[in-house]
Amino acid sequence: MDTEQLTKLFQEQRILDDRILENHDLESKDLLKDKLLAFYVEVGELANETRCFKFWSFKPASKREIILEEYVDGVHFLLSIGLDLEFNDASQLIIKYTKKSRGSLTDHFHAVIESINRLREGTNQKNYQELYNEYLSLGIALGFSSNDIIDAYFKKNQINHKRQESSY
């Protein structure tokens, strides 16, 4: 993902966030803790669809499209958190990105969760950068390209806007 693409994602997320804030009369609320919890939940839903930790089951992972949609739900919260914290300078995030190889998917999920915890405990640029890196590395470990993620983000973003129209 290049700087221009990430900048566009942040712009689109800002539009959706502003719409949600207005529709739900939340302009004066600090939603960071809620967004962090929502991100934990989305990461859990994603892990559930991959079934990577379900050593007791023979049932296979969900279809790739379902896993990608769950992953992109997390991207929405990752971007939204970055906007809230004003850590949305795409050039800084892209320049500092380093792919992390964690071994198993379970290890990647633990690293993302630990990064969310660190950001919750210290809302600074370094911790957000780490969370960004870990979540992108998880996407790569899941086999998603930048184009996969961007295309799926825009599809889900349209759905999220429609949900706002229908009082979701």
C-alpha positions as CSV (number, residue, x, y, z in Angstrom):
1,M,0.0,0.0,0.0
2,D,1.5,3.3,-1.0
3,T,1.1,6.7,0.7
4,E,-1.5,7.9,-1.8
5,Q,-3.7,4.9,-1.2
6,L,-3.4,5.1,2.6
7,T,-4.2,8.8,2.5
8,K,-7.3,8.0,0.5
9,L,-8.4,5.4,3.0
10,F,-7.9,7.9,5.9
11,Q,-10.0,10.4,3.9
12,E,-12.8,7.9,3.3
13,Q,-12.7,6.8,7.0
14,R,-13.0,10.4,8.1
15,I,-16.1,10.9,6.0
16,L,-17.7,7.7,7.5
17,D,-16.7,8.6,11.0
18,D,-18.1,12.2,10.7
19,R,-21.3,10.7,9.4
20,I,-21.6,8.3,12.3
21,L,-20.8,11.0,14.8
22,E,-23.5,13.3,13.4
23,N,-26.1,10.5,13.0
24,H,-25.7,9.4,16.6
25,D,-25.1,12.8,18.1
26,L,-21.6,11.8,19.3
27,E,-19.6,14.9,18.2
28,S,-18.6,15.8,21.8
29,K,-17.9,12.2,23.0
30,D,-14.4,10.7,23.4
31,L,-14.9,7.3,21.7
32,L,-11.3,6.0,21.8
33,K,-11.9,3.3,24.5
34,D,-15.0,2.2,22.6
35,K,-13.1,2.0,19.3
36,L,-10.3,0.0,21.0
37,L,-12.8,-2.4,22.4
38,A,-14.5,-2.7,19.0
39,F,-11.1,-3.4,17.4
40,Y,-10.5,-6.2,19.9
41,V,-13.9,-7.6,19.0
42,E,-13.2,-7.4,15.3
43,V,-9.8,-9.1,15.7
44,G,-11.6,-11.9,17.7
45,E,-14.2,-12.3,14.9
46,L,-11.4,-12.5,12.4
47,A,-9.6,-15.1,14.4
48,N,-12.8,-17.1,14.7
49,E,-13.3,-17.1,10.9
50,T,-9.7,-18.3,10.3
51,R,-10.1,-21.0,12.9
52,C,-6.3,-20.9,13.4
53,F,-6.5,-21.6,17.1
54,K,-9.2,-24.2,17.0
55,F,-6.9,-27.2,17.4
56,W,-9.8,-29.4,18.5
57,S,-11.8,-29.0,15.3
58,F,-11.6,-30.4,11.8
59,K,-13.9,-27.7,10.3
60,P,-11.9,-25.6,7.8
61,A,-11.5,-21.9,7.9
62,S,-14.2,-19.7,6.3
63,K,-13.9,-18.7,2.7
64,R,-11.3,-16.2,1.8
65,E,-13.9,-13.5,1.0
66,I,-15.4,-13.8,4.5
67,I,-12.0,-13.6,6.1
68,L,-11.1,-10.6,4.0
69,E,-14.3,-8.8,5.0
70,E,-13.6,-9.5,8.7
71,Y,-10.0,-8.2,8.2
72,V,-11.3,-5.0,6.6
73,D,-13.7,-4.4,9.5
74,G,-10.6,-4.2,11.6
75,V,-9.0,-1.8,9.0
76,H,-12.0,0.5,9.5
77,F,-11.3,0.7,13.3
78,L,-7.5,1.0,12.8
79,L,-8.0,4.0,10.6
80,S,-10.6,5.5,12.8
81,I,-8.3,5.2,15.9
82,G,-5.5,6.8,13.9
83,L,-7.8,9.7,13.0
84,D,-8.9,10.2,16.6
85,L,-5.3,10.3,17.8
86,E,-4.2,12.4,14.8
87,F,-1.7,9.7,13.8
88,N,-2.9,9.7,10.2
89,D,0.2,10.9,8.3
90,A,0.3,8.2,5.7
91,S,3.9,9.1,4.7
92,Q,5.1,8.4,8.3
93,L,3.2,5.1,8.5
94,I,4.4,3.8,5.1
95,I,8.0,4.9,5.6
96,K,8.2,3.2,9.0
97,Y,6.3,0.0,8.0
98,T,8.3,-3.2,8.5
99,K,6.8,-6.6,7.8
100,K,6.8,-8.9,10.8
101,S,7.1,-12.6,10.4
102,R,5.5,-14.2,13.5
103,G,5.3,-17.8,12.4
104,S,1.8,-19.0,13.0
105,L,-1.4,-17.0,12.5
106,T,-2.0,-17.5,16.3
107,D,1.2,-15.6,16.9
108,H,0.2,-12.8,14.6
109,F,-3.2,-12.5,16.4
110,H,-1.4,-12.3,19.8
111,A,0.9,-9.6,18.5
112,V,-2.0,-7.5,17.3
113,I,-3.8,-7.9,20.6
114,E,-0.7,-7.0,22.5
115,S,-0.3,-3.9,20.3
116,I,-3.9,-2.8,21.0
117,N,-3.1,-3.2,24.7
118,R,0.0,-1.1,24.4
119,L,-1.9,1.6,22.5
120,R,-4.6,1.6,25.2
121,E,-2.0,2.0,27.9
122,G,0.0,4.7,26.0
123,T,-1.7,6.6,23.1
124,N,1.5,7.7,21.3
125,Q,2.7,7.6,17.7
126,K,5.1,4.8,18.4
127,N,2.4,2.5,19.8
128,Y,0.0,3.3,16.9
129,Q,2.8,2.7,14.4
130,E,3.4,-0.7,16.0
131,L,-0.3,-1.6,15.9
132,Y,-0.4,-0.5,12.2
133,N,2.6,-2.7,11.4
134,E,1.2,-5.7,13.3
135,Y,-2.2,-5.5,11.6
136,L,-0.7,-5.1,8.2
137,S,1.6,-8.0,8.8
138,L,-1.4,-10.1,9.9
139,G,-3.1,-9.2,6.6
140,I,0.0,-10.3,4.7
141,A,0.1,-13.6,6.7
142,L,-3.5,-14.1,5.7
143,G,-2.5,-13.9,2.1
144,F,-4.0,-10.5,1.3
145,S,-2.4,-8.0,-1.1
146,S,-2.7,-4.3,-0.7
147,N,-5.1,-4.3,-3.6
148,D,-7.2,-6.9,-1.9
149,I,-7.4,-4.9,1.2
150,I,-8.1,-1.6,-0.6
151,D,-10.8,-3.0,-2.8
152,A,-12.5,-4.8,0.1
153,Y,-12.3,-1.6,2.3
154,F,-14.2,0.4,-0.3
155,K,-16.8,-2.3,-0.7
156,K,-17.4,-2.5,3.0
157,N,-17.2,1.3,3.3
158,Q,-20.2,1.6,0.9
159,I,-22.1,-1.0,3.0
160,N,-21.3,1.0,6.2
161,H,-22.7,4.2,4.6
162,K,-25.8,2.4,3.6
163,R,-26.2,1.1,7.1
164,Q,-26.1,4.7,8.3
165,E,-28.9,5.6,5.9
166,S,-31.1,2.8,7.2
167,S,-30.6,3.5,11.0
168,Y,-28.3,0.5,11.5
